[in-house]
Amino acid sequence: MSKKSKKAPIFKYGIEITKPFSKTMYAHNDSVATEMRANILNVWNKELDEFHIDDYWPSSGKIVDIQKSVQAIGYGDGYIMDDVNHSFCIELATMANWQLHENYSYMCFKGLVPRTRFMMVGFDWEKHDYSYCTDKDLSTVSPETQVESDWTPNC
């Protein structure tokens, strides 16, 4: 009788990659998603500052590239900045992590957004490694960073 050998576990940032995702993986990805959304919104707002809310939506430029990277639709003549900004912010806030992972990878590859500290884990594909850490860096949700200490406040 032959025994099947068990695959060695895969770790990234100190987190074991499992299918289905573990609570630790979800916590890590949610943390990275928060950083991604903040980065996108920061770049978006800097570009938006170049316009007035009643200006018409431009046909090209960095702000258009960012908008198209987040939303599945584009805007043409007749839309004003305030309308696009409102729908952009809703879409950004409600994007699923897998979608944010893929879109952020493209945006970082194009130089639209900065690298994040960590990449999301557990997804099979990305265009570009968008983190500035290595596998040796540990996520804040990694079991290896969860050190119990006898901490007493100095009050």
FIVO-18328 format. One line per 5 residues: number of its first residue (from 0); their letters; for each residue x, y, z of C-alpha. Coordinates in pm, 1 decimal, padded with zeros to 6 digits, m for minus. Layout:
<pts>
NUM = a = X,Y,Z; ...
</pts>
This chain:
<pts>
0 = mskks = 00000.0,00000.0,00000.0; 00150.9,00331.2,m00101.7; 00124.0,00642.2,00105.4; 00066.2,00974.0,m00061.5; 00320.8,01226.8,00044.5
5 = kkapi = 00183.0,01543.5,00189.5; 00284.3,01869.5,00022.4; 00506.5,02096.6,00223.4; 00317.8,02404.1,00341.5; 00384.4,02731.7,00160.5
10 = fkygi = 00445.5,03046.8,00364.0; 00450.8,03410.0,00259.2; 00528.1,03687.9,00508.1; 00509.7,03423.6,00782.1; 00153.5,03325.2,00687.7
15 = eitkp = 00071.3,02971.9,00577.3; m00111.1,02980.1,00242.8; m00417.4,02756.4,00260.9; m00715.6,02678.1,00042.3; m00970.2,02779.0,00156.3
20 = fsktm = m00821.9,03099.4,00297.5; m00753.7,03103.9,00670.9; m00863.0,03381.8,00907.2; m00499.3,03493.3,00917.3; m00489.4,03523.9,00538.0
25 = yahnd = m00812.7,03724.8,00535.7; m00681.4,03954.8,00810.5; m00355.6,04011.8,00621.2; m00534.3,04079.8,00290.6; m00777.6,04320.4,00458.3
30 = svate = m00481.8,04509.1,00606.1; m00310.6,04531.3,00265.4; m00641.6,04637.0,00104.6; m00667.9,04926.1,00349.9; m00318.8,05045.5,00251.3
35 = mrani = m00401.4,05006.6,m00119.5; m00724.9,05203.3,m00092.9; m00547.5,05481.4,00099.0; m00271.7,05496.9,m00165.5; m00520.7,05505.9,m00453.6
40 = lnvwn = m00733.9,05770.4,m00284.2; m00428.4,05982.1,m00205.8; m00315.1,05979.9,m00569.9; m00673.7,06034.1,m00688.7; m00722.1,06337.7,m00462.4
45 = kelde = m00392.8,06492.9,m00575.1; m00505.0,06462.2,m00936.8; m00855.4,06582.8,m00850.1; m00710.7,06900.8,m00693.3; m00615.0,07013.4,m01044.5
50 = fhidd = m00984.9,07048.3,m01132.2; m01297.3,07221.1,m01007.0; m01591.5,06996.3,m00913.5; m01800.4,07148.1,m01194.9; m01532.8,07094.1,m01462.9
55 = ywpss = m01606.6,06843.7,m01736.4; m01437.1,06507.7,m01714.6; m01117.4,06509.3,m01927.7; m01065.4,06266.8,m02214.8; m00710.7,06170.0,m02109.2
60 = gkivd = m00450.3,06208.2,m01837.5; m00339.1,06040.8,m01517.8; m00675.5,06088.6,m01349.1; m00845.3,05904.8,m01636.9; m00593.3,05619.4,m01610.5
65 = iqksv = m00657.8,05587.3,m01236.2; m01035.3,05597.1,m01284.6; m01026.7,05329.4,m01555.7; m00804.2,05111.5,m01338.0; m01057.3,05112.9,m01055.8
70 = qaigy = m01385.4,05119.0,m01243.1; m01492.7,04888.9,m01524.0; m01647.1,05182.3,m01709.7; m01511.0,05496.6,m01869.7; m01664.2,05840.4,m01890.1
75 = gdgyi = m01707.9,06054.0,m02198.6; m01830.2,06401.6,m02277.1; m02098.2,06545.2,m02053.3; m01981.5,06408.9,m01719.2; m01855.6,06647.1,m01454.0
80 = mddvn = m01577.9,06583.2,m01205.0; m01813.8,06563.2,m00906.5; m02021.1,06283.4,m01065.0; m01714.5,06077.6,m01155.5; m01555.4,06137.0,m00814.8
85 = hsfci = m01869.1,06014.2,m00636.4; m01897.6,05690.0,m00835.6; m01520.0,05633.3,m00820.5; m01518.2,05654.2,m00440.6; m01810.1,05410.1,m00411.6
90 = elatm = m01639.0,05161.1,m00642.0; m01307.6,05189.3,m00457.2; m01474.1,05133.2,m00120.3; m01662.2,04825.0,m00237.1; m01399.7,04646.9,m00449.9
95 = anwql = m01336.7,04284.2,m00357.6; m00985.1,04202.6,m00240.4; m00909.0,03982.3,m00543.4; m01007.5,04266.9,m00775.4; m00808.7,04520.6,m00577.1
100 = henys = m00506.4,04285.7,m00586.4; m00516.0,04254.3,m00966.7; m00597.9,04618.5,m01040.2; m00339.9,04754.2,m00796.3; m00078.0,04532.8,m00956.1
105 = ymcfk = m00149.4,04690.9,m01295.7; m00159.5,05041.2,m01148.7; 00175.3,04993.0,m00976.1; 00325.1,04847.1,m01295.3; 00211.1,05161.2,m01481.8
110 = glvpr = 00358.9,05386.3,m01210.0; 00022.0,05527.8,m01103.9; 00044.4,05422.4,m00738.3; 00328.7,05348.4,m00495.5; 00430.8,05002.4,m00382.1
115 = trfmm = 00269.5,04867.1,m00066.7; 00451.3,04716.9,00228.7; 00312.5,04368.6,00158.9; 00127.9,04199.9,m00124.5; m00197.5,04015.9,m00070.0
120 = vgfdw = m00156.8,03641.2,m00023.3; m00337.4,03341.4,m00166.8; m00414.9,03475.2,m00512.3; m00270.8,03290.7,m00808.7; m00190.0,03581.5,m01038.3
125 = ekhdy = m00066.6,03939.0,m01047.5; 00086.8,04150.7,m01323.4; 00360.8,04294.5,m01105.1; 00504.6,04247.0,m00755.3; 00376.4,04563.6,m00592.1
130 = syctd = 00537.0,04525.1,m00248.0; 00864.8,04661.2,m00125.2; 00914.5,04381.4,00131.8; 01061.0,04039.9,00085.5; 00930.5,03702.3,00196.9
135 = kdlst = 01155.3,03734.7,00501.1; 00947.6,04029.5,00625.9; 00660.1,03919.4,00844.8; 00304.2,04044.6,00832.1; 00164.4,04199.4,01146.8
140 = vspet = m00097.4,03921.0,01150.6; 00158.8,03644.0,01109.3; 00156.9,03390.8,01394.5; 00531.2,03445.8,01423.2; 00479.2,03812.1,01514.7
145 = qvesd = 00211.8,03736.6,01773.1; 00449.3,03732.4,02069.6; 00294.7,03730.8,02410.7; 00459.3,03972.9,02645.9; 00413.8,04075.4,03003.8
150 = wtpnc = 00339.7,04438.4,02932.9; 00233.4,04668.0,03212.6; 00142.3,05029.7,03138.6; 00366.2,05293.2,03289.8; 00102.4,05527.3,03428.5
</pts>
